Amino acid sequence: MIACFVSHIAFSQSRAGITEKPDTSFSLYSAYVNTAKSHPETRIVPELSSHLYSSKRDISYCEVNERKLLMDVFYPKKQTKKKRIALIIIHGGGWRSGNRTMHYAMAQKLATRGYVCFTPEYRLSTEALYPAAVYDVKAAIRWVRQNANQFNIDTSKIVVAGHSAGGELAAFIGSTNGKPGFEGNQCNLNTSSRVDAVIDIDGILAFIHPESGEGDDSKRISAATYWFGYSRAENTGIWKEASPLSHAGVNTPPTLFLNSSVDRMHAGRNDYIKILDQYKIYTEVKTFEGAPHSFVLFHPWFDPTIKQMDRFLNKVLKK
C-alpha cells in the first residue's frame, strides 16, 4: 500500500479536473511563443534526420482498463556488442498537459551519442489522479528492463530523466527505488523498476516547502491541486507523499539537476542534496543563468543541455 503520509480528513478527493479530454495548453509551439516573448533568442530545435538513428513508434508498454499506454524508442543505427545505457525521458506540462513528442529531438540527439531513448506517455490529471502517473512511468521502466535484449540495453544502466513535472516524476521514481507501494498493480510486475541515475530538469523536489510556488488556487486551480484532487490545505499528507524529498535516502541513485534561473522550479533541491550527501550519493547541479523554465526544449540551451547529460552519465555510469 501507499506509504502513510495521507492524513485523516473529511474532504473528499475532487475529480473535477478529470475531463477525459487532452489538455493541449502546453505544447512545443505554445512554449516557444511564450518563451520567445522574454527571450527573443529562442529557436525551436528541429527533429534530426532519421538516417542518424533508428526508431520504433507507438509501442504499447502497458494496458490499463483497456487503455493502451504508448511510447517510442530512438536508438543508434550502429550495432555494437557492448550493452547500451537506456534513458527514459518524461515530458512536462504540470501533470496535466504536454505530450511525449516534445522530447523527440532530445531522444534523437542522445541516440546519435549511443543511448537508447524511450519517450513514454503517462496518464495526466485530465484522465487519472496521482499516483497513476507514477505507476505508468514505473511500468514503462519495467517494460524497458524486460525487453532489454531487444535493444541491447545494459539493465544495470537504466536512467530516468524529465523536464518540469517530468523532472519531479523522474526524481520521485529514483527516490522510491525499492518501495513496492509505488509500483501499482499493472504490467510486468515481476520485473524491477529500479533506476540507476536520475536527471531532473527543472522539476521540483517538494510540494510543501518555503521555496515552492505550488498550491496557490486563489486565481485558478493549480496544477498540483488538479493532480492530487485535494488542495494543499485539504490534504497536506498527499502533497508530502508525492514529494521526492519525502523519500530521498540510501536507495536514491546519482542525480543531475539541470536548472533554469526560475528558482521555484527546483524547490527543495538543496535539502534533497543534503540527504544524498549523508549517504555519499553523487549529485551535480548545473544552472543555466538567465534561462527560462522551458530552456531544455530550445536553442541556444538545447546543445549545452545534451552535453551536460552525456558528461554526467559518462561519469556515473561509465558509458
N, C-alpha and C positions, 0 to 999 in steps of 0.2 A: 504494500500500500504506500501511498504518498507520505513523505516524511511529515512529522507532526507540527507544522507551523500554523495550520489553519485554526483560527480561534473559534470559540463557541459564540455565535452571534445570531441575531434574529433576522438579519437581512437575507433575502433570497437572491440567488445568483441571477443577474439580469441577462436575458437572451435578446435584448432589443437590438444589439448590433449584428445578430445573425440574419442576414438578408438573403442568403443563398445566391447572391449576385456578386460577381467580381467587383472589387473597388479598384478602379483604374486611375485614381487620382495621382498615384506615384508611378511614373514610368521613366524610361531613359530620356524621352523628349521633354516631359514636364520638368524633370530635374535639371535638364540643360537650360531650359528657358528661365527657370528661377535662379539658377546659379550664374548665368551669364549677365544678369542684371547687376550684380555686385562684383562679378569677376569677368570682365569682357574678354579676358584671355582664354576662357573656357572653349574647348573644342571637343566634339564627340569623337570617340575612338571607334574607327571602323572595324568591322569584323575582318579577320585575316583570311587570306586566300586559302582555300581548302587543300591546295597541294602541299601545304606545310604540315598538315596533321590529318588524322582520320577522325571520324565521329560516328556515333550511333545515337539516333534521336528517339524520343518517346518510349523509353524503356519503362515498363511497369515494375516498380520495385516493391510495391505493397498494394493490397486491395483492402479497403476498409468499408464495410457496409455497401459492397458493390461499387465503390468509388475507387478507380484506379489512380494511384499516385505515380506520377511520371518523372523521369529525369533523363538527362542527356549526358553523354560521355565524350570527351575530347582527349585523344591520346596520340603519342608520337607515331609517325609512319615508320620511322627507322626501328627495325627489330633489334633486340639485344637479349642476351641470356641473363643479364643482370636484372633482378627484380626492381620495379619502379615504385616511387612514392605515389600514393593515392591522395588526392586533395578534393574534399567535398566542399563546395562553395555555396554558401547560404545567402540568398538575397535579402535586402531590407525592405522597408515600407511600413514601419510601425506595427508589425504583426498583423496588418490588415490589408495592405496593398503591395504593389511590386510583383515581379514575376521572375522566373528562373532565367529568362533570356537576357536580363540586364547584365549578367556577368559572362556572357558568351565570349566577349573579347578577352577577358581575363583568362578564362579557361583555355581558349585557343592559344594565347601567348605563352602560357605556362606549359601547354602541351608541346610547344616547339622547344621548350627548355628541358624536356624529358619527364614531365609529370603526367599522370593520368588523372584528369579532372572531371568531376561529376557536378552537375547543376540540378539538384532535385527541387521539385515543387514541394510545398507543405501546406497543410490546411491553415488558412488565415482566419481571422476572427469574424469574417463575414460568413464563415462556414462552420467553425468549431472553436470552442473556447480553450484556453490553457487548461491542461498541458498537451493538447492534441499536437501542436507544432513540435514539441519536444519529442513526443512519441514518433512522429513521422521522420524527423531527422535521424533519430537513433535507428529506426527501421531501415533508412537509406544506408547508413553506415554498416549495418548488419548485412545488407544485400551486397555491398561492395566487398566486404570480407568474405562472404560466402562464394562470390564469383571472382575472387582474386586471380585464379589461374587463367581465366578467360582474357584478362587484361595485363597479365604478367606483373601483378602487384605484390609487393612485399607486405605481408599482413602485420608486420611489426612497425610499419611506417605509414600509418593512416592518419591524415591531418584533416581537421575541420577549420574552415575559415568563413568569415561572414562580415557583412557591412551593416552598420546601424542595428536594426532589430536582428538581422542575421548575425552580427557580431555578438550581440547579447546571447543569442541562441548558441553560437559556437563556444563561447566561454562557459555557458551553462552545461553544454554537452561534455566539455572537458572536465569541469569541476564535479560532475556527477558520475565520473568513471567508476564503475563497480557498484553503483547504487541501484539495485533492482527495482525500487519503487518508481523509477522514471522510465522504465522500458516500454510500458504499455502492454497490450496483450495481442498484438497483431504482427505476423510476418517474421519468419526466420529467428524465432525466439531462442533457439538453441545455439545461436552464434553470438559472439561478443560484439558489443557496440563501443568497445574501448577505443579511444583515440590517443595518438602518441605525440601530438603537438596541436596547438591552437593558435590561430591568427585572428585576433579581434580588431576589426577595422571600425573604429568609432562606435563601438557598442557599449552601452552602459553595463556596469557590474553590480549596481544596486538600485532598486526602485525607490526605496525609502532611505535617503541619505542627504546630508546637508548640501551635497553637490548636485543632486538630481532635480531635474525640472519636470519629471513625470508626475501626473496625478492632478494637474490643475484643470478642473472641469468647469471653471467659472464662465468661460466663454463658449466652450463646446466640449463634448465628451472627449477625454484624452484617449490616445491610442492604447495605453496600458489598461485603462478602465474598461474599454471595449473588450480587450483580450481576456481579462480576468473575470469580467461580469460583475465586478464589485469596484466601487470607488476605494480609494486608499483608506478613508475613514470607516467604511463599512466592514472591511476585512483586511487589516494590516498583515495578518498572518500569511495570506496567499501572496501578497506583494513581497514579503520577505522570502517566502519559499521559492519564488521564481527568480530570485536574485542570485547570480553566480557567487557573489560574495558570501552568501549563507552556506555554501558547500565547499569552498576552496579548502584544500588540505593536501594530505600526503599523496593522494592519487591523482592530483591535478597535473597535467603534463606541462612541459615547457611552453611558454606563451609569449607571442609577439603582439604588442599593442601598436597599431598604426593609427595615429590620431590627427584630426584637423585642429584648427585653432578654436573650435567651439567647445569650451571646457565641459559643459554639462553633458556632452556626448560620451564622456568617459567617466561618469560619476562612479566613485568607489574604487577606481583603478589603483590608487596608491595604497589603500587599505588592503586590497586584494594582493598586491605585490608583497606587502609586509608579511602576509600569511605564507605565501610561497617561499619567501626568503627564510622563514623559520625551518622549512624542510629542504632548504638548499636546492629549490627548483628554479631553473634558469628562466628569467624574464628579460624582456627587452622592450624599450619604448622608443618609437620614432614619431616625432611630431612634425608635421608639415606646417611650418609657420605661415600664418595668413591664409591657409587653405580653408575652403568651405567644407561643410559636412559631406557633401557629395563628391569630394575630391577624387576618390578611387575610380569613379566612372569616367573621368575625363582627362584629356591633356590640359595642362602640362604636368599633371601629377601622376598619370597612369604609369608611365615607364619607370619613374623612381619607386613607385609602389611595388611593381613587379620585381625590381632589383632587390628591394628590401626583403620581400617574401622569399625569394630564391636564396639570398645570402643567409637568412635566418635558418631556413630548412637545411641548407648545406652544413651549417654549424651544429644544429642539434640532432640531425638525423644522418649526417654524413652521406649525402647523396652520391 
